[in-house]
């Protein structure tokens, strides 16, 4: 999250519209964070879209004159979206999809793995880690009683994290143990060096 994937989708759609190509934009109805009918980026750029309940509805609503179909938050659709995207592509329609490839557990998110496999072009964009500022490819969910994988939210629920800070918590015993182990290793090395120096002196 927070990597600019929707911003990139809007950029591509805008270029196509400037070129007077017929574009249709869809989004899952579940995504109503900023607006019910617009695709909106974190920087507040937006384009009008049509919310749909499922992937089949996209197929039913695409016009014969449409040259480009853009789908935002594609990870929220079920695997039917794979067949829909393939069918549109076979009709000569350029399909632009934006979505998360991993959920907050760092597992494959919905239909994304297969969509990535069949895509002609893939752009992976990284966010900025909220802890250290490094490139972030992970989505960290802040503590919540809701354990559902699909939980629509923004900065109130999620943070972008790099791999090093993805699962770090102050009370994480594994991290503490690792730190203690490193400290012990340094201490051992230090004693070895002292012993070696003493032996050389003798």
Rosetta constraint file for C-alpha pairs under 8 A:
AtomPair CA 1 CA 100 HARMONIC 7.07 0.50
AtomPair CA 1 CA 127 HARMONIC 6.86 0.50
AtomPair CA 1 CA 138 HARMONIC 7.78 0.50
AtomPair CA 1 CA 139 HARMONIC 6.09 0.50
AtomPair CA 1 CA 158 HARMONIC 7.86 0.50
AtomPair CA 1 CA 159 HARMONIC 7.42 0.50
AtomPair CA 1 CA 160 HARMONIC 6.06 0.50
AtomPair CA 2 CA 42 HARMONIC 7.12 0.50
AtomPair CA 2 CA 127 HARMONIC 5.58 0.50
AtomPair CA 2 CA 128 HARMONIC 7.78 0.50
AtomPair CA 2 CA 160 HARMONIC 6.61 0.50
AtomPair CA 3 CA 125 HARMONIC 5.85 0.50
AtomPair CA 3 CA 126 HARMONIC 5.11 0.50
AtomPair CA 3 CA 127 HARMONIC 3.85 0.50
AtomPair CA 3 CA 128 HARMONIC 7.29 0.50
AtomPair CA 4 CA 8 HARMONIC 6.20 0.50
AtomPair CA 4 CA 41 HARMONIC 7.27 0.50
AtomPair CA 4 CA 42 HARMONIC 7.54 0.50
AtomPair CA 4 CA 125 HARMONIC 7.14 0.50
AtomPair CA 4 CA 127 HARMONIC 7.36 0.50
AtomPair CA 5 CA 9 HARMONIC 6.33 0.50
AtomPair CA 5 CA 98 HARMONIC 5.96 0.50
AtomPair CA 5 CA 99 HARMONIC 7.06 0.50
AtomPair CA 5 CA 125 HARMONIC 6.76 0.50
AtomPair CA 6 CA 10 HARMONIC 6.15 0.50
AtomPair CA 6 CA 39 HARMONIC 7.61 0.50
AtomPair CA 6 CA 40 HARMONIC 7.19 0.50
AtomPair CA 6 CA 41 HARMONIC 5.39 0.50
AtomPair CA 6 CA 72 HARMONIC 6.78 0.50
AtomPair CA 6 CA 98 HARMONIC 6.39 0.50
AtomPair CA 7 CA 11 HARMONIC 6.17 0.50
AtomPair CA 7 CA 41 HARMONIC 5.39 0.50
AtomPair CA 7 CA 42 HARMONIC 7.79 0.50
AtomPair CA 7 CA 43 HARMONIC 7.88 0.50
AtomPair CA 7 CA 45 HARMONIC 7.15 0.50
AtomPair CA 8 CA 12 HARMONIC 6.30 0.50
AtomPair CA 9 CA 13 HARMONIC 6.16 0.50
AtomPair CA 9 CA 70 HARMONIC 7.33 0.50
AtomPair CA 9 CA 72 HARMONIC 7.55 0.50
AtomPair CA 9 CA 96 HARMONIC 7.15 0.50
AtomPair CA 9 CA 97 HARMONIC 7.54 0.50
AtomPair CA 9 CA 98 HARMONIC 6.52 0.50
AtomPair CA 10 CA 14 HARMONIC 5.96 0.50
AtomPair CA 10 CA 45 HARMONIC 7.68 0.50
AtomPair CA 10 CA 46 HARMONIC 7.02 0.50
AtomPair CA 10 CA 47 HARMONIC 6.76 0.50
AtomPair CA 11 CA 15 HARMONIC 6.32 0.50
AtomPair CA 12 CA 16 HARMONIC 6.36 0.50
AtomPair CA 13 CA 17 HARMONIC 6.20 0.50
AtomPair CA 13 CA 23 HARMONIC 7.16 0.50
AtomPair CA 13 CA 70 HARMONIC 7.34 0.50
AtomPair CA 14 CA 18 HARMONIC 6.16 0.50
AtomPair CA 15 CA 19 HARMONIC 6.34 0.50
AtomPair CA 16 CA 20 HARMONIC 6.40 0.50
AtomPair CA 16 CA 21 HARMONIC 5.46 0.50
AtomPair CA 16 CA 22 HARMONIC 7.81 0.50
AtomPair CA 16 CA 23 HARMONIC 7.28 0.50
AtomPair CA 16 CA 68 HARMONIC 8.00 0.50
AtomPair CA 17 CA 21 HARMONIC 5.44 0.50
AtomPair CA 17 CA 22 HARMONIC 6.98 0.50
AtomPair CA 17 CA 23 HARMONIC 6.83 0.50
AtomPair CA 21 CA 66 HARMONIC 7.74 0.50
AtomPair CA 21 CA 67 HARMONIC 6.37 0.50
AtomPair CA 21 CA 68 HARMONIC 7.43 0.50
AtomPair CA 22 CA 65 HARMONIC 6.69 0.50
AtomPair CA 22 CA 66 HARMONIC 4.83 0.50
AtomPair CA 22 CA 67 HARMONIC 5.38 0.50
AtomPair CA 22 CA 68 HARMONIC 6.44 0.50
AtomPair CA 23 CA 66 HARMONIC 5.83 0.50
AtomPair CA 23 CA 67 HARMONIC 6.17 0.50
AtomPair CA 23 CA 68 HARMONIC 4.76 0.50
AtomPair CA 23 CA 69 HARMONIC 5.85 0.50
AtomPair CA 23 CA 70 HARMONIC 7.50 0.50
AtomPair CA 24 CA 49 HARMONIC 7.31 0.50
AtomPair CA 24 CA 62 HARMONIC 7.24 0.50
AtomPair CA 24 CA 66 HARMONIC 6.88 0.50
AtomPair CA 24 CA 68 HARMONIC 6.44 0.50
AtomPair CA 24 CA 69 HARMONIC 4.99 0.50
AtomPair CA 24 CA 70 HARMONIC 6.30 0.50
AtomPair CA 25 CA 48 HARMONIC 7.23 0.50
AtomPair CA 25 CA 49 HARMONIC 4.77 0.50
AtomPair CA 25 CA 50 HARMONIC 6.22 0.50
AtomPair CA 25 CA 69 HARMONIC 5.82 0.50
AtomPair CA 25 CA 70 HARMONIC 4.64 0.50
AtomPair CA 25 CA 71 HARMONIC 5.88 0.50
AtomPair CA 25 CA 72 HARMONIC 7.81 0.50
AtomPair CA 26 CA 49 HARMONIC 5.20 0.50
AtomPair CA 26 CA 50 HARMONIC 4.77 0.50
AtomPair CA 26 CA 51 HARMONIC 5.73 0.50
AtomPair CA 26 CA 52 HARMONIC 6.83 0.50
AtomPair CA 26 CA 58 HARMONIC 7.20 0.50
AtomPair CA 26 CA 69 HARMONIC 7.66 0.50
AtomPair CA 26 CA 70 HARMONIC 6.20 0.50
AtomPair CA 26 CA 71 HARMONIC 4.88 0.50
AtomPair CA 26 CA 72 HARMONIC 6.49 0.50
AtomPair CA 27 CA 31 HARMONIC 7.15 0.50
AtomPair CA 27 CA 39 HARMONIC 7.17 0.50
AtomPair CA 27 CA 49 HARMONIC 6.60 0.50
AtomPair CA 27 CA 50 HARMONIC 6.20 0.50
AtomPair CA 27 CA 51 HARMONIC 4.81 0.50
AtomPair CA 27 CA 52 HARMONIC 6.23 0.50
AtomPair CA 27 CA 71 HARMONIC 5.74 0.50
AtomPair CA 27 CA 72 HARMONIC 5.15 0.50
AtomPair CA 27 CA 73 HARMONIC 6.54 0.50
AtomPair CA 27 CA 74 HARMONIC 7.50 0.50
AtomPair CA 28 CA 51 HARMONIC 5.35 0.50
AtomPair CA 28 CA 52 HARMONIC 5.16 0.50
AtomPair CA 28 CA 53 HARMONIC 6.08 0.50
AtomPair CA 28 CA 54 HARMONIC 7.05 0.50
AtomPair CA 28 CA 72 HARMONIC 7.62 0.50
AtomPair CA 28 CA 73 HARMONIC 7.01 0.50
AtomPair CA 28 CA 74 HARMONIC 7.52 0.50
AtomPair CA 28 CA 76 HARMONIC 6.78 0.50
AtomPair CA 28 CA 77 HARMONIC 7.12 0.50
AtomPair CA 29 CA 36 HARMONIC 7.45 0.50
AtomPair CA 29 CA 51 HARMONIC 4.74 0.50
AtomPair CA 29 CA 52 HARMONIC 5.25 0.50
AtomPair CA 29 CA 53 HARMONIC 5.58 0.50
AtomPair CA 30 CA 53 HARMONIC 7.88 0.50
AtomPair CA 30 CA 76 HARMONIC 7.99 0.50
AtomPair CA 30 CA 152 HARMONIC 7.79 0.50
AtomPair CA 31 CA 36 HARMONIC 7.41 0.50
AtomPair CA 31 CA 73 HARMONIC 7.74 0.50
AtomPair CA 31 CA 152 HARMONIC 6.88 0.50
AtomPair CA 32 CA 36 HARMONIC 4.76 0.50
AtomPair CA 32 CA 37 HARMONIC 7.84 0.50
AtomPair CA 33 CA 152 HARMONIC 7.47 0.50
AtomPair CA 33 CA 153 HARMONIC 6.93 0.50
AtomPair CA 33 CA 154 HARMONIC 7.95 0.50
AtomPair CA 34 CA 38 HARMONIC 7.91 0.50
AtomPair CA 34 CA 40 HARMONIC 6.44 0.50
AtomPair CA 35 CA 39 HARMONIC 7.27 0.50
AtomPair CA 35 CA 40 HARMONIC 7.18 0.50
AtomPair CA 36 CA 51 HARMONIC 7.29 0.50
AtomPair CA 37 CA 48 HARMONIC 6.30 0.50
AtomPair CA 37 CA 49 HARMONIC 5.40 0.50
AtomPair CA 37 CA 50 HARMONIC 5.76 0.50
AtomPair CA 37 CA 51 HARMONIC 5.99 0.50
AtomPair CA 38 CA 46 HARMONIC 6.27 0.50
AtomPair CA 38 CA 47 HARMONIC 5.61 0.50
AtomPair CA 38 CA 48 HARMONIC 4.44 0.50
AtomPair CA 38 CA 49 HARMONIC 4.95 0.50
AtomPair CA 38 CA 50 HARMONIC 7.46 0.50
AtomPair CA 39 CA 46 HARMONIC 5.42 0.50
AtomPair CA 39 CA 47 HARMONIC 5.47 0.50
AtomPair CA 39 CA 48 HARMONIC 6.25 0.50
AtomPair CA 39 CA 49 HARMONIC 5.94 0.50
AtomPair CA 39 CA 72 HARMONIC 7.22 0.50
AtomPair CA 40 CA 44 HARMONIC 5.77 0.50
AtomPair CA 40 CA 45 HARMONIC 5.68 0.50
AtomPair CA 40 CA 46 HARMONIC 4.34 0.50
AtomPair CA 40 CA 47 HARMONIC 6.84 0.50
AtomPair CA 41 CA 45 HARMONIC 5.33 0.50
AtomPair CA 41 CA 46 HARMONIC 6.33 0.50
AtomPair CA 52 CA 57 HARMONIC 6.21 0.50
AtomPair CA 52 CA 58 HARMONIC 6.85 0.50
AtomPair CA 53 CA 57 HARMONIC 6.94 0.50
AtomPair CA 54 CA 58 HARMONIC 7.32 0.50
AtomPair CA 54 CA 77 HARMONIC 6.47 0.50
AtomPair CA 54 CA 78 HARMONIC 7.75 0.50
AtomPair CA 55 CA 59 HARMONIC 7.02 0.50
AtomPair CA 55 CA 77 HARMONIC 6.47 0.50
AtomPair CA 55 CA 78 HARMONIC 7.50 0.50
AtomPair CA 55 CA 80 HARMONIC 6.09 0.50
AtomPair CA 55 CA 81 HARMONIC 5.02 0.50
AtomPair CA 55 CA 84 HARMONIC 6.64 0.50
AtomPair CA 56 CA 60 HARMONIC 6.45 0.50
AtomPair CA 56 CA 80 HARMONIC 7.28 0.50
AtomPair CA 56 CA 81 HARMONIC 7.49 0.50
AtomPair CA 56 CA 84 HARMONIC 6.81 0.50
AtomPair CA 57 CA 61 HARMONIC 6.26 0.50
AtomPair CA 58 CA 62 HARMONIC 6.32 0.50
AtomPair CA 58 CA 84 HARMONIC 7.76 0.50
AtomPair CA 59 CA 84 HARMONIC 6.36 0.50
AtomPair CA 59 CA 88 HARMONIC 7.67 0.50
AtomPair CA 62 CA 66 HARMONIC 6.70 0.50
AtomPair CA 62 CA 69 HARMONIC 7.92 0.50
AtomPair CA 66 CA 93 HARMONIC 7.19 0.50
AtomPair CA 67 CA 92 HARMONIC 7.55 0.50
AtomPair CA 67 CA 93 HARMONIC 5.05 0.50
AtomPair CA 67 CA 94 HARMONIC 6.28 0.50
AtomPair CA 68 CA 93 HARMONIC 5.53 0.50
AtomPair CA 68 CA 94 HARMONIC 4.72 0.50
AtomPair CA 68 CA 95 HARMONIC 5.86 0.50
AtomPair CA 68 CA 96 HARMONIC 7.51 0.50
AtomPair CA 69 CA 93 HARMONIC 6.97 0.50
AtomPair CA 69 CA 94 HARMONIC 6.28 0.50
AtomPair CA 69 CA 95 HARMONIC 4.85 0.50
AtomPair CA 69 CA 96 HARMONIC 6.22 0.50
AtomPair CA 70 CA 95 HARMONIC 5.79 0.50
AtomPair CA 70 CA 96 HARMONIC 4.57 0.50
AtomPair CA 70 CA 97 HARMONIC 5.84 0.50
AtomPair CA 71 CA 95 HARMONIC 7.68 0.50
AtomPair CA 71 CA 96 HARMONIC 6.20 0.50
AtomPair CA 71 CA 97 HARMONIC 4.82 0.50
AtomPair CA 71 CA 98 HARMONIC 6.34 0.50
AtomPair CA 72 CA 97 HARMONIC 5.96 0.50
AtomPair CA 72 CA 98 HARMONIC 4.89 0.50
AtomPair CA 72 CA 99 HARMONIC 6.39 0.50
AtomPair CA 73 CA 97 HARMONIC 7.73 0.50
AtomPair CA 73 CA 98 HARMONIC 5.70 0.50
AtomPair CA 73 CA 99 HARMONIC 4.52 0.50
AtomPair CA 73 CA 100 HARMONIC 7.20 0.50
AtomPair CA 74 CA 97 HARMONIC 6.32 0.50
AtomPair CA 74 CA 98 HARMONIC 6.04 0.50
AtomPair CA 74 CA 99 HARMONIC 5.08 0.50
AtomPair CA 74 CA 100 HARMONIC 7.83 0.50
AtomPair CA 74 CA 111 HARMONIC 7.96 0.50
AtomPair CA 74 CA 112 HARMONIC 7.67 0.50
AtomPair CA 75 CA 99 HARMONIC 5.45 0.50
AtomPair CA 75 CA 100 HARMONIC 6.13 0.50
AtomPair CA 75 CA 101 HARMONIC 7.36 0.50
AtomPair CA 75 CA 109 HARMONIC 6.01 0.50
AtomPair CA 75 CA 110 HARMONIC 5.36 0.50
AtomPair CA 75 CA 111 HARMONIC 6.10 0.50
AtomPair CA 75 CA 112 HARMONIC 5.97 0.50
AtomPair CA 76 CA 110 HARMONIC 6.80 0.50
AtomPair CA 76 CA 150 HARMONIC 7.68 0.50
AtomPair CA 77 CA 81 HARMONIC 6.28 0.50
AtomPair CA 77 CA 110 HARMONIC 7.13 0.50
AtomPair CA 77 CA 111 HARMONIC 7.19 0.50
AtomPair CA 78 CA 110 HARMONIC 6.43 0.50
AtomPair CA 78 CA 111 HARMONIC 6.30 0.50
AtomPair CA 79 CA 83 HARMONIC 7.67 0.50
AtomPair CA 79 CA 110 HARMONIC 7.09 0.50
AtomPair CA 79 CA 111 HARMONIC 5.13 0.50
AtomPair CA 80 CA 84 HARMONIC 6.42 0.50
AtomPair CA 81 CA 85 HARMONIC 5.97 0.50
AtomPair CA 81 CA 111 HARMONIC 7.37 0.50
AtomPair CA 82 CA 86 HARMONIC 6.19 0.50
AtomPair CA 82 CA 111 HARMONIC 6.96 0.50
AtomPair CA 82 CA 114 HARMONIC 7.26 0.50
AtomPair CA 82 CA 115 HARMONIC 6.24 0.50
AtomPair CA 83 CA 87 HARMONIC 6.05 0.50
AtomPair CA 84 CA 88 HARMONIC 6.24 0.50
AtomPair CA 85 CA 89 HARMONIC 6.18 0.50
AtomPair CA 85 CA 95 HARMONIC 6.84 0.50
AtomPair CA 86 CA 90 HARMONIC 6.24 0.50
AtomPair CA 87 CA 91 HARMONIC 6.46 0.50
AtomPair CA 88 CA 92 HARMONIC 6.79 0.50
AtomPair CA 88 CA 93 HARMONIC 5.53 0.50
AtomPair CA 88 CA 94 HARMONIC 7.67 0.50
AtomPair CA 88 CA 95 HARMONIC 7.28 0.50
AtomPair CA 89 CA 93 HARMONIC 5.00 0.50
AtomPair CA 89 CA 94 HARMONIC 6.12 0.50
AtomPair CA 89 CA 95 HARMONIC 6.61 0.50
AtomPair CA 99 CA 112 HARMONIC 7.57 0.50
AtomPair CA 100 CA 109 HARMONIC 6.73 0.50
AtomPair CA 100 CA 112 HARMONIC 7.40 0.50
AtomPair CA 101 CA 108 HARMONIC 5.94 0.50
AtomPair CA 101 CA 109 HARMONIC 5.39 0.50
AtomPair CA 101 CA 112 HARMONIC 5.46 0.50
AtomPair CA 101 CA 113 HARMONIC 6.93 0.50
AtomPair CA 102 CA 106 HARMONIC 5.16 0.50
AtomPair CA 102 CA 107 HARMONIC 5.18 0.50
AtomPair CA 102 CA 108 HARMONIC 4.70 0.50
AtomPair CA 102 CA 109 HARMONIC 4.79 0.50
AtomPair CA 102 CA 138 HARMONIC 7.51 0.50
AtomPair CA 102 CA 139 HARMONIC 7.74 0.50
AtomPair CA 103 CA 107 HARMONIC 5.56 0.50
AtomPair CA 103 CA 108 HARMONIC 6.44 0.50
AtomPair CA 103 CA 109 HARMONIC 5.25 0.50
AtomPair CA 103 CA 139 HARMONIC 6.82 0.50
AtomPair CA 103 CA 149 HARMONIC 7.06 0.50
AtomPair CA 104 CA 138 HARMONIC 7.24 0.50
AtomPair CA 104 CA 139 HARMONIC 5.00 0.50
AtomPair CA 104 CA 140 HARMONIC 5.52 0.50
AtomPair CA 104 CA 141 HARMONIC 5.93 0.50
AtomPair CA 104 CA 149 HARMONIC 7.43 0.50
AtomPair CA 105 CA 139 HARMONIC 7.98 0.50
AtomPair CA 105 CA 140 HARMONIC 7.95 0.50
AtomPair CA 106 CA 138 HARMONIC 6.79 0.50
AtomPair CA 106 CA 139 HARMONIC 7.48 0.50
AtomPair CA 108 CA 112 HARMONIC 6.94 0.50
AtomPair CA 108 CA 113 HARMONIC 6.50 0.50
AtomPair CA 109 CA 113 HARMONIC 7.47 0.50
AtomPair CA 111 CA 115 HARMONIC 6.27 0.50
AtomPair CA 112 CA 116 HARMONIC 6.02 0.50
AtomPair CA 113 CA 117 HARMONIC 6.40 0.50
AtomPair CA 114 CA 118 HARMONIC 6.36 0.50
AtomPair CA 115 CA 119 HARMONIC 6.04 0.50
AtomPair CA 116 CA 122 HARMONIC 6.81 0.50
AtomPair CA 126 CA 135 HARMONIC 5.87 0.50
AtomPair CA 126 CA 136 HARMONIC 5.41 0.50
AtomPair CA 126 CA 137 HARMONIC 5.35 0.50
AtomPair CA 127 CA 135 HARMONIC 5.83 0.50
AtomPair CA 127 CA 136 HARMONIC 4.83 0.50
AtomPair CA 127 CA 137 HARMONIC 6.46 0.50
AtomPair CA 127 CA 160 HARMONIC 6.30 0.50
AtomPair CA 127 CA 161 HARMONIC 7.94 0.50
AtomPair CA 128 CA 133 HARMONIC 5.37 0.50
AtomPair CA 128 CA 134 HARMONIC 5.72 0.50
AtomPair CA 128 CA 135 HARMONIC 4.89 0.50
AtomPair CA 128 CA 136 HARMONIC 5.00 0.50
AtomPair CA 128 CA 160 HARMONIC 6.35 0.50
AtomPair CA 128 CA 161 HARMONIC 7.05 0.50
AtomPair CA 128 CA 162 HARMONIC 7.56 0.50
AtomPair CA 129 CA 133 HARMONIC 4.67 0.50
AtomPair CA 129 CA 134 HARMONIC 5.28 0.50
AtomPair CA 129 CA 135 HARMONIC 5.98 0.50
AtomPair CA 129 CA 136 HARMONIC 4.89 0.50
AtomPair CA 129 CA 159 HARMONIC 7.79 0.50
AtomPair CA 129 CA 160 HARMONIC 5.19 0.50
AtomPair CA 129 CA 161 HARMONIC 4.25 0.50
AtomPair CA 129 CA 162 HARMONIC 5.24 0.50
AtomPair CA 129 CA 165 HARMONIC 7.96 0.50
AtomPair CA 130 CA 159 HARMONIC 6.59 0.50
AtomPair CA 130 CA 160 HARMONIC 5.98 0.50
AtomPair CA 130 CA 161 HARMONIC 6.10 0.50
AtomPair CA 131 CA 161 HARMONIC 6.99 0.50
AtomPair CA 131 CA 165 HARMONIC 7.00 0.50
AtomPair CA 134 CA 162 HARMONIC 6.28 0.50
AtomPair CA 135 CA 161 HARMONIC 7.94 0.50
AtomPair CA 135 CA 162 HARMONIC 5.98 0.50
AtomPair CA 136 CA 160 HARMONIC 5.90 0.50
AtomPair CA 136 CA 161 HARMONIC 4.87 0.50
AtomPair CA 136 CA 162 HARMONIC 3.92 0.50
AtomPair CA 136 CA 163 HARMONIC 6.97 0.50
AtomPair CA 137 CA 160 HARMONIC 7.19 0.50
AtomPair CA 137 CA 161 HARMONIC 6.60 0.50
AtomPair CA 137 CA 162 HARMONIC 5.87 0.50
AtomPair CA 137 CA 163 HARMONIC 7.08 0.50
AtomPair CA 138 CA 160 HARMONIC 5.92 0.50
AtomPair CA 138 CA 161 HARMONIC 5.15 0.50
AtomPair CA 138 CA 162 HARMONIC 6.00 0.50
AtomPair CA 138 CA 163 HARMONIC 6.61 0.50
AtomPair CA 138 CA 166 HARMONIC 6.29 0.50
AtomPair CA 139 CA 158 HARMONIC 6.53 0.50
AtomPair CA 139 CA 159 HARMONIC 5.92 0.50
AtomPair CA 139 CA 160 HARMONIC 4.98 0.50
AtomPair CA 139 CA 161 HARMONIC 6.04 0.50
AtomPair CA 139 CA 166 HARMONIC 7.39 0.50
AtomPair CA 140 CA 158 HARMONIC 5.52 0.50
AtomPair CA 140 CA 159 HARMONIC 5.13 0.50
AtomPair CA 140 CA 160 HARMONIC 6.09 0.50
AtomPair CA 140 CA 161 HARMONIC 6.25 0.50
AtomPair CA 140 CA 166 HARMONIC 6.09 0.50
AtomPair CA 140 CA 167 HARMONIC 7.35 0.50
AtomPair CA 141 CA 157 HARMONIC 5.71 0.50
AtomPair CA 141 CA 158 HARMONIC 4.49 0.50
AtomPair CA 141 CA 159 HARMONIC 6.46 0.50
AtomPair CA 142 CA 156 HARMONIC 7.79 0.50
AtomPair CA 142 CA 157 HARMONIC 5.29 0.50
AtomPair CA 142 CA 158 HARMONIC 5.69 0.50
AtomPair CA 142 CA 159 HARMONIC 7.29 0.50
AtomPair CA 143 CA 157 HARMONIC 7.86 0.50
AtomPair CA 144 CA 157 HARMONIC 7.80 0.50
AtomPair CA 146 CA 151 HARMONIC 7.98 0.50
AtomPair CA 153 CA 157 HARMONIC 5.71 0.50
AtomPair CA 153 CA 158 HARMONIC 7.11 0.50
AtomPair CA 154 CA 158 HARMONIC 5.82 0.50
AtomPair CA 155 CA 159 HARMONIC 6.14 0.50
AtomPair CA 161 CA 165 HARMONIC 5.80 0.50
AtomPair CA 161 CA 166 HARMONIC 5.06 0.50
AtomPair CA 162 CA 166 HARMONIC 5.76 0.50
AtomPair CA 164 CA 168 HARMONIC 7.55 0.50
AtomPair CA 168 CA 172 HARMONIC 6.65 0.50
AtomPair CA 168 CA 175 HARMONIC 7.39 0.50
AtomPair CA 172 CA 176 HARMONIC 6.53 0.50
AtomPair CA 173 CA 177 HARMONIC 5.96 0.50
AtomPair CA 174 CA 178 HARMONIC 6.10 0.50
AtomPair CA 175 CA 179 HARMONIC 6.17 0.50
AtomPair CA 176 CA 180 HARMONIC 6.11 0.50
AtomPair CA 177 CA 181 HARMONIC 6.03 0.50
AtomPair CA 178 CA 182 HARMONIC 6.24 0.50
AtomPair CA 179 CA 183 HARMONIC 6.20 0.50
AtomPair CA 180 CA 184 HARMONIC 6.09 0.50
AtomPair CA 181 CA 185 HARMONIC 6.16 0.50
AtomPair CA 182 CA 186 HARMONIC 6.28 0.50
AtomPair CA 183 CA 187 HARMONIC 6.29 0.50
AtomPair CA 184 CA 188 HARMONIC 6.20 0.50
AtomPair CA 185 CA 189 HARMONIC 6.18 0.50
AtomPair CA 186 CA 190 HARMONIC 6.09 0.50
AtomPair CA 187 CA 191 HARMONIC 6.31 0.50
AtomPair CA 188 CA 192 HARMONIC 6.21 0.50
AtomPair CA 189 CA 193 HARMONIC 6.22 0.50
AtomPair CA 190 CA 194 HARMONIC 6.37 0.50
AtomPair CA 191 CA 195 HARMONIC 6.13 0.50
AtomPair CA 192 CA 196 HARMONIC 6.06 0.50
AtomPair CA 193 CA 197 HARMONIC 6.16 0.50
AtomPair CA 194 CA 198 HARMONIC 6.26 0.50
AtomPair CA 195 CA 199 HARMONIC 6.23 0.50
AtomPair CA 196 CA 200 HARMONIC 6.22 0.50
AtomPair CA 197 CA 201 HARMONIC 6.22 0.50
AtomPair CA 198 CA 202 HARMONIC 6.37 0.50
